[in-house]
């Protein structure tokens, strides 16, 4: 695979943080995803929203990274929420049962608005 992974923190608000992910999540890039997410957790943001709109490929290493991130967030009394999950990835989450433990929303904004710890956006 050739797409590099991009990780951008798009919002940090108290215990909540949103990251935008692009490219491929595979055996070469999954460790970077996990490290970045765990770094954000360690900075005091135990509730993570991962926007996956830009993900072009995700193999079992990527799924393992998501599971590891979810477990670490839960251990920190937080959560992992997914946003803008591409159709093919959404189907795999459903097939593996991960869709039941990782809630997903059509956008980061929708995930933030649905999150109980989110501070409402100013009008």
Secondary structure, DSSP 8 states (H G I E B T S, - for coil): -----EEEEEEEETTEEEEEEEEEESTTTHHHHHHHHHHHHHTT--EEEEEEEEEEEE-HHHHHHHHHHHHHHHHTT-EEEEES--HHHHHHHHHHTGGGTS-EESSHHHHHHH-TT------
